[in-house]
Amino acid sequence: MTGRFIRTAVALYLAAALAVGYPGLAQAQAQQTTPPQAQTTPPQTQTPAAQQTPAVLPYPNLRSGPDYSKGRQWFPNIFAPYFSINVPPPDLTNTPAIYSLIHDGKLELTLQDAIALALQNNLDIRVARYTPWFGETDVLRAQGGGIPSGTFVLGSGGGGTFDPVIGATASIADNTTPVNNPFISGTGTGTNSLIALKSHQTQLNIAYSQELHTGTSFSFGLDNTRSSSSSSANFFNPSVSSQLFASIQQPLLRGFGIVPVTRFIIETRNTLKQDNLVFEEQVINSVTQVQNQYWQFVFARQNVDVQKAALATSQKLYEDNKRQLEIGTLAPLDVLTAESEIATDNQLVIQAQTNLLQQQTLLLQLITKNLLDPAFQDVEVIPTTPIEELAAVPSIALPDAVKEAWANRPELKVQQLQLANDNVEIKATRSELLPALTLSANYQSSGLGGISTLKSSTPLTFIPNLNAPVLDANGNPVLTTGGTAEFIGVGNTFNTTTTTVPGGVGDAYSAIFQNQFPSYSASLNLSLPLRNRSAQADHARALLNERQYQTIYQQEKNTIVVGVRNALIAIQQDAAQVVATEKATQLAQQTLDDEQKKYSLGASTSYNVILRSRDLTAAKGNGLLAKANLQIALVNFNLAMGRTLTTNNITIADARHRAIDLEAQQPLIPGTIGGHLTGEDVFGLGLHK
C-alpha cells in the first residue's frame, strides 16, 4: 500500500514538473505561436553559426522550491511540528545547460540563450529568491499568532494563540504532618503523644486552549485528583475528585472583529506579495542587464573586426608606399607616415580586443555562478544574434504608454500593497482607541467518588433507661405485674460489623456528566483609560503612514512617467542616429574611394588617404555603436513599460497556493477609481479588469 502511494506521488510530481518547468521558449520579438524549431534568430538574419546552434535553452521555474508558509504538517506524523524545517543549501554550481553550448573552446550564445542562462545561474536572482521565502516564514509565524519578524507594531492588538495548545499535568505527593488538634483533624485521640496525619495525593489534569480569528478565546479541560489520608473523618478514603471546566472570553469593544485580531496575517500576506514583486523586479533587472550586456558585447566584438579592417587598410597603404619608394616615385616621409598609422591602428585593435575581453567577462558573470570554473578559463564567447540594420521602433502615444506602465510596473504594485497594509493598521489602531469591554463565561461540573466504610451495630443485651419510662395514653407510668414501673430498654452489649463500599473515578465521572454538581458564572469587565494618549498616538501614526505612502505612490507614478518619456525619446534619438551613421558611413566610404583614386593618379597624398581611412573607421564604429544603443534603448523601453517578462516570454508563476485576503476592502488610492487602475492586476493574482 505504501509503495503504491509513493509511486503515485512520484508520477504526479514528474507530471507537474513537466507542466510548469518549460514555459515559453520564444525569441524576444517572436510571437508565442512560433514553432520550437523557429525560436532562434529569424531566418533572414541568421548566420551559419547561428543556424548550427541548438534550440533555445528552456527557462527554469523561478518559483520552484519549498513553501515555508506551510511549516511541517502534523498529519500523518504528529511529531513533525517539533522538528526544524529543512532548508536545503544553495546550489552554487553552474547548470549543465551552459556546458552543452561549449564546443571546441567556443561558447556560441544567442540572446535568448543568454537570458535562459541568466535565469538559471544569475546570483542576483538566486539571492533575491530568498526574499519571498523570508516572507513565507512571517506568514507562518502570523498564522500561529506570533508577531512577524522585523515588523514595527503600532498598538498592542493583533496576534493570539491561533495554534491550539494542549496542556497536561501529572503530579504525585506524599505528606506526613504532626497534628496539634486531633479533634478538628479527625484523627481522634489515642495517646498523649503527637499524632501524625498521613496523606497521599495524585493529580492528572489535561486542558485545551485556543483563540479564534474573531478574538474569541476559549479553554476547556478535565482535572482529576486522587487522595487518601489517615484521617477517619473523610467520607471517602481514598477519594477521587474530578472537575470538568470550560471558559470563553469575547471582547466587545477593543479588539472586536476579524481585522484587529488577524492584522498580522493580512499584512504578512500582503508583504509576501510585495516580496514576490521585489523578486520579480530583480528578475526584470537581471534580464535587462544581461540583454544590455549582450548588445555591448556584440558591439565590442564587431568593433574588433572594424579596427582590424582599418589596420589591414593601413598595412596595404604602407606596402604600396614602400614599393613606390623602392622605385623612386614616393618620398620616404610618406612611408614613415603610413608606418605610423599602422602603429596607431594596431594600438586601437589591442584596445578593442581588451574591451572585448572585459565585456565577455561581464557577460559571463551574469550567466554563470562560478567564474573560476575551468571550462570558462580559455573559452571564447561567440554571440550569434546579430544587430539588426534598423530595429522596429514602437509607435505609442505617451498617455497610452504611461497607462500601460502603471498597470504593469511591479514597483507601483508594491506601493499599493503597502497602502493596503497601512489601511489595516488604521483599522487596528482605531479599535485600540476603544475601551476594553470583555464578556466572560465559565462552567464547571464536579464529581466525587471513592471507597467508603459503613459500620453497623446489633445489640446483644439490654438494660432499662431510667430516664425513659413507658407511659400509657393518659401519661401515667405503666406498671409491671409486680407493681414496678416499666422503662424503655437500651442496648448494653453490641455486635459491630464493618462494610466497605467500592467506588472511584467512575462515580466521579458519572456525577460530572449527569451534571449533579454544576457551577455557572458570567462576568462583564470594563477597562476605561481616561486620557488614552498611547492609543491616540498609535492611530495618528498609522494615519500619517498612510498619508506618507499616498504621497510616495504619486511620486512613484511621476517617476514612471519620466522613465517612459525618456525611453521614448531615447528610442527616437537612437533610431535617428542609426540612419545618420549609415549615411555617414556611405559618405566616408565614397570619400575614401575617391581619395585613393586621386592618390593612385598622384593628385593626393598618403596623409589624406590615412585621414579618409580614419573617417571611415570612425563612421563604421559609430554605426555599430548606434545600432547597439538602439537595441539597448528598446530593452530599456520594455523595462520602463513593464514588458520585459512578457516580451521575452518569461513567466514567474507560483502554482503552490494563492493567498486569501481576510480583509477585502482596499484603501482609496489618489488618482484611481475604487483604489484600482483600469486594466491593472493590483495584487499580482492574474485578475485584470
N, C-alpha and C positions, 0 to 999 in steps of 0.2 A: 504493500500500500504506500509506504513512504517512498520507495524507489519510483513508483509510477507518478507520484505527486512531484518529485524532484524533476523527472524527465519532462513532465508537462510544463513546469515553471521555466525550465531552461529553454524549451521550444518557444514559449510565449516571449521570453526575454530576447531571443535572437530575432524573432519576427518584429518586435518593437524596435530593436536596434537597426534593422534594415529599413524600417519605415521612417525613422527620424534621423538616421545618420548620414543620409545623402540628399541634402536639399538641392538647390539649383546648381547646375554646372555651366550656366550660360556665360557668354562673353559679356563684357561690361556694357556694350551698347546693343547687344543682340536681344531679340525677343525671347520670351520664356518658352515659346513653342519651337525653338531651334533644335534640330536633332542633335543627339550627343556627339556624333562624328563631326558636326559642323561647328562645335563650340570652341573654336580656336580663332586664329586670325582670319578675317574674311578672305575668300579665295582670290579676289583681285589684288590683294596686298600681301599675300603670303610669299615668303622667301623659301628657297629649297630647304633651309634648315628648319624653318617653322613647319613645313609640310611633313618632315620626318619626326616632329615632336609628338609624343603620345598624347592621349586625351587629357583634357584639363583635370587636375587633381580634384578630388571631391572635397567639399567643405566639411569640417567637423561639426558635431553638435556642441555648440558652445555652452549650453546649459546642462550638459551631462554631469552626473555626479550625485552624491548623496543629498538627501533633503534633511537638513539639520533641524527644521521646524517640527518634525515628527517625533524626534527622540527615539529612544528604544522602547518598542511596544511591549506591554506586559503579557500579551497573549501570543502564542501559547506558553511562553516561558515567563512565569510570574516574577522571576528573579532578574530578568533582563534590565529593568529600570535602575537597578542598583549597581550596574557596571558602567564604565565610561563608554562614551560614543567613539566608535572607530573613526579616526581621521587619517586617511592614507597620506604618505609622504609625497611631496611634489615630484613629478616626473621631469627631470632636468636633462633628459637625453633627446636628441633630435628624432623626429618621427621618421620612419623608414621611407616615407614618400620622397623625401629630398634626395636620398641616395639613388633612387630609381632614375633620377634625371641626370645623373653624372655619368658621362661616357667619355673615355679616353682623356680624362682630366678636364673635361669641359662640362659646365652646368648650363644646359640650354633651358632658358626660362622665358615663358610667356608672361604677360602681365597678370593673367588670371592664375597662373601657377604661383606667381609671387604673392598674390593675395591669399591663395589657399595655404601656402606655407606659412604666411604670417599668422593666419588664424590658427594654425596648428602649433607654431613654435614661438610666436612673439611673447617675450617675457612680460611686457607691459600688460598684455591681455591676461596672461596667467596670474599676475599679481592682482589685477582688478577683479578677477573671478572670485577672490576670497571675500570681497565686499558684500555680495548678496549672501554668502554663507554666514558671515557675521550677523547680518540682518535676520537670517533664519533662526540663529540661536536666540536673538532678542525676542522673536515671535514665540519661540518655545518657552522662554522664561516668562513672558507676559501671560501666556495661556495657563501657566501654572500658578499665576497670581503674583509673580515677582515684579520688581521694578527693572526695566531694561537697563543694560549696562551703558553708562555714559549719558543717561538721559537727565536733562535739567528739569526737575519736578517742581511744579507750582502747586502749592496746597498739599494736603495730606490724603486726598481721596485717590481712589484707584487701587487696583490690586485686591488680593484676597487669597484665601486658601481654596482656590479653584480645584487644585488636586486633592482628592479625598484623602483623609488621614484616618488610619485605624490605629487606635491605642490599646495596649494590653498591659495589665499589671498583675504580677503574681508575687505574693509575699507570704512569709511564714514567720511566726513569732511565738516564743515560749517564755513566760514570765512567772517568777515567784516573788511575792511581796509579803512583808510582815503585816499582820492585821492588828490595828490598835483598838478597834471596836468590833468584837466578833458578832454582836447582835445585829448591827447595821449591815455588816458584810455578808451575813447569812451563814457564817461558818459554825456558829454555835459555840458553846463553852465546853471545853473538855478538860483542860488542866489550867493551872495558874501560870504556865509559861506562855510565851508569844506563839500565836498560831500563824502558820504560813498559808497564804492564798495562792494556789497554783492555777494558772490559766494558759491556754494554748489557742492560737488563732491562725487561720489560713485564709488568704484572700485571693480571688481570681476575678479581675474586672476587665471588661472589654468595652470600647467605645468607638463611635464613628462620627466624624465631623466634616463639614464641607460648607463652602459659600457659593451661592449661585450668582449668575451674572446680573440678577436683579438686585443684588445687595442682601438678599435673604441668607442668613446663616442659620444652620440647624445642626443639632447633635443628638445622638441617642446612644444608649448603652445599657449594659447589664452588669450590676455589682453583686458579687457573691462572697459571703463571709461565713466560715465555719469556725465555731468557737466552743471551747469546753473549759470547765474550771472545777475546782474542788469545793465550790460553794454549793450548799444544799438548798439554797433559796431559789435557784433557777427552775423554771417550769420545764424547759428542755435543756438537757445536758448529755451529750453535746447538742448544739443547735446550729441550724443553717438559716441565715438571714439573707434575702435577695431583694434587690430593688431594680425595677425597670424604669428608666427615665428617658424623657425626650424634652428638648427645649428648642425654641425657634425665636429669632430676632429679625425685625424688619424696620429699617429706617424709613421714616415717613416724610422728612423734610430734607435735611442734609444727607447727601449720598443716595437719594431716591432715584431710581431709574437705571437704565442699562448703560448710558454713556458715562456717568461719573464712575461707575464700578469697572467698566471694561475699557476705559480710556487708553490704557497702555496696550491692550490688544489691538484696538483700532489704529493707534498711532504706529505701533511696530509693523502692522501690515502695510500701512501707507509708506512707512520708512523702508520696508523691504522692496516695495515698488520703486521707491527712489533709488535704492541701491542697485536694482536691476537696470534702471535707466542710466545710472552712473556707469555701470558696466557696459551698457550699450554705447554710451558716449566714448568710452575708451576703445571699444571695437571700431567705432567710426573713425576716431582719431588715428588709430593704428593703421587702418585700411587706407585712409587718406595719406598718411605719412609714407607708406610703402609704395603707393601709386606715384606720389610726387618724386620719391627717391628713384623709382624705376625710370621715370622720364629723365631725370637728371643724369642717371647712369647711361641711358640711351644717347643723350646729347654728348656726354663725355666720351663715349666710345666712338661715335661718328665724328666728333671733333678731332680725335686722333687721326682718323682717315683724312680729314681735311688738311691737317697740319702736315701729314706725310705727303699728300699730293703737292702741297706748296713746296716742301723740301725737294721732291722729285723735279719740280719745275726749276727751282734754283740750281739743282745739280745739272740739269740739262743745259741751262744757260751758261753755267761755268764751263762745261765741257765744250760747248760751241765757241765760247770766248777763247778758251785755251787753244783750240785748233786754229782760230783766226790769228792768235798771237804767234803761233808757230810759223804761219805763212807770211807774217808781217803785215797783216791788214788791220790789226787792232792794237791799241795801246795797252801796256801792262796794267795800267790803272783799272781798266775795265775788268780784267781778270781778277784783280785783287778785290774789286767791289763785289763781283759775283761770289768769290770765295767767302767774303764777309757775310753775304746774305745766306750762304749755306750754313755758316756757324749760327746765325740768328735763328733760322728755321729749325735747325737741329735742336737748339735750346727750347723752342716752342713745342717741338714734338715731345721732348722729355717732360716738359711741364704738363702737356696734355696727357701723357701716359701716367704721370704721377697723380694727376687729378682723377684719372680713370681708376687707378688702384684705390684711391681714397673713397671714391663713390661706390666701388664694388664692396669695400669693407663695410661701409654704412648700410648698403643693401643687405649684405649677409647678416649683419647684426639684427636687422628687422625680421628676418625669416628663419633664423636659427636660434637654438637655445645655448649652444656651446660653440663659440668661435674658434676655440683651440682644438676642435675635432680634427684629427689628422686628415680626414677626407677633404677639408677645405683649405689646407695649407698651400697647395700649389694649384688649386682649381681656377679655371678661367670661366667667368660667368658670361654667357652669350645671350643677350636679350633678343628674342625672336619676334616680338611685337613691334613693328616699325612705327615711326612717327608719320601720321597721315599728312598728305600735302596740305590740306586745309580741312580741319575737323569741323563737323557740323556745329554751327553756333546756334544755341537755343534762342528762340524768339518768344518772349513772355513779358507782359506788362508788369511794371513794378508792383502795383497793388495786388495783382493775382499772385505774383511770386511771394510777396510778403505773407499773404493769407495762407499759402501752401506751407511756407516755412514755419509759421506759427502753429500750424496743425501737426507738423512732423518733428520739429526740433525737440529732442529729449530734455534739454535744459529748461524749456518752458514747462514741460510736464512735471519736472522736479519741483519747480516753484508752485505749481498748482497743488501738488500733494502736500507741500509744506503749509499752504494756506488751509488745506483740509485738516491737518493736524492742529493748526492754530485755532480753527473753529471748534475742534474737540476740546482743546484746553480752555477756551472761553466758556463752553457749557459746563465743564467740570468745575472750574473755579467759581462760576455763578452758583452752582449747587453748594459750594463751600461757604458762600455768604449766608446761607440759611441757618437758623438754629437747629440743633440736633434734637430730634424727637424720635425716640425708639420705642417700638411696641415689642414686648417680650411675653412669651407664654411658656409655662412649664407644666409638665405632667409627670407623676411618679406613682408607681404601683408597687406595694411592698408585700412580702410574704415571709412567713416564719415557720419553721418546722424543725423537727429533731426527735431525739429519744426522750420519752417521758416515763417517770417511775410512779406507779399508783400503789398505795398501801391501804389494805382493808383489815379490820379487827373484828373478831367474833367473840362475844362474852361467853365465858365458861361457867362462872358462878356469879350470884347477885347478892347484894346487901341492901337493906332499906335506906331510903333517903329521908331522914327525919325532917327535912325541910320541905318535903313534898307529900303531905298526907293525901289520901284518897277521899274525896268529898262526894256526897250524894247530890241530888237535884236541888236540894234546899241549902246546900252549902255546909251541911253537917258532916263531921267525920264519919266514915264508915268503920264500924267495929267488927272485929272478928267474933267468932263464937265464944271466945274466951273473954270478950269484953275489952279487948285492947284495940287500939286504932290501927288501921291499915295504911301502909306507906308504899310509895312507888319504888320499885326496886331498881338499882343501878348495878352495872357490871363491876365485878370485883377482880376477876382474872379474865384475860383475853387471849385469843389465838390470832396472832398478827400474820398476814400474808402480803407479800410484795409482788406486783405485776409490772413488767417492763413493756411499754408500747413502742414498737419501732416507728421510725419516721425519719425525714431528712429533706433533701433538696426537692424531691417530688412534691411534698406537701407545700414547700415554699413556692415553687413554680405554679402549682395549682391555684394557690391564693392570688398570685400575681395575675395570671391570665383570666381568672374569674373576677378580677377587679374587686377583691374583697376589702382591700385597704388602700383606696386611691387618695391622691393628693393633687389638687389643681391650684395653679396660681397664674396671675397675669399682672403685668405692670406697664406703665407708660412713663418713660423717663424723658425729661426735658432739660436741655443744656442751652442757656441763652447767654452768649457773650455780649456784654454791654456795649463795647466800642467796636469790636470786630475788626481791628485795624490790619491784622495779618491777612485775613481773607480779602479785605478790600485791596490791599497791595498786590496780592496774587492775581486777583481778577483784573486790576488795572494793567499789570504787566502782561497778562495774556492778551488784552485788547491792544496794547502797544505793539506787541509782537506781530499781531495780525496786520495792524496798520503799516508797520515797517515792511512786512513782506508783500503787502499790496503795492507799496511803492517800488520795492525791488522787482516785483513782477512786471510793472510797467517799464522799469529800467531795462529789464531783460528783453522785453518786446522791442524797445527802441534800439537796443544793441543788435538784435536780429535784423531790424530794418536797415541799419547802417551796413551790416555784413552782406546782406543780399544786394543792396545798391552797389557796394564796392565790387562784389563778384561780377555783377552785370557789366560794370564799367571796365573791369579788367579783361573780361572776355572780348568786349568790343575793341579795346585798345590792342590786345594781343592779336586778334584776327586782322586788324588793320596793319599791324606790324609784320605779320606773315606776308601779306600782299606786298607791302613796301619792300621787304627784304628780297622777295622773289624778283621784283623789278630791278632792285639794286644789283642783285647777282647777275641778272641778264646783262645789265649795262656794264658791270665790271668785266664780264667775260668778253663782250664785244670790244670793250676798250683795250683789254689785254691782247686780243687777237689783232686789232689794228696796230697796236704799238709794236707787236712782234713783226708784223709785215713791214712797218716802217724801218725797224731795226735791221731786218734782212736786206732792205734796199739801201741801208746806210743813212736813212733820214732820221734816225733816233739813236739814243744811247742805251747802253745796258742798264744804266741807273734808272732811266724812265721805265724800262721793262720791269725792273725789280719793283718799282713803285706800283705799277699796274698789277703785278702779281700779288703784292701785299694787299691791294684793294680787293682783289678777287677773293683772297683767303679770308679777309675780314668780312666780306659780304656773305660768303658761304657760312662762316661761323655765326654771323648774326642771323642768318636764315634758320640754321639749326636751332639756335637759342630761342628764336621767336616761335618756332613750332613747338619746342619743348615747353615754353612758357604758356602757350595756348592750351596744351594738354593739361598743364598744371592748373591753369585758370579754370578749365572745365571741371577738374577734380575738386577744386575749392568751391566752385559754384554748386556742385552736388552736395558738398558739406554744408554750405550756407542754406540750401533749400531743404536739408534733411533727407536727401535722396541717396546718400552713399550706399546704404544697405540694399535698397530696392534696385538701384542701378546695377549693382554687382550681384544681385540675386542671393544675398546673404540673409538668412533667417535666424533670428535669435528667439527661439520659442522654448517655453517651459511647459511640457505636457504633463508634468508630475501632479500638479494641483493648481487650483485657481483660488486665490484668497477671496473671502467673502467679507464685505464691509458690514459691520453691525450697525453702522450709522450711515444711512443712505444720503442724507441731506448734505450738500456740499456748500462751501462758502460762496458768497457772491463776489465774483472777481470783477474789478473795474474793466469796462470795455467789452464785456461778454454778455450773452443772453442766457440767463439762468445759470451762470457760472461756467458755461461751456462755449467753446469756439465752434463755429459751423464746420462740420466735417472733421471734428477733432476726436481723436482717441485719447480721452483725458487721462485714464489710468493705465494705458498700455494693455488693455484686455481684448483688443480687437473689436471694440464696439464703436462703430462710426455712424454718425447720423447721415 
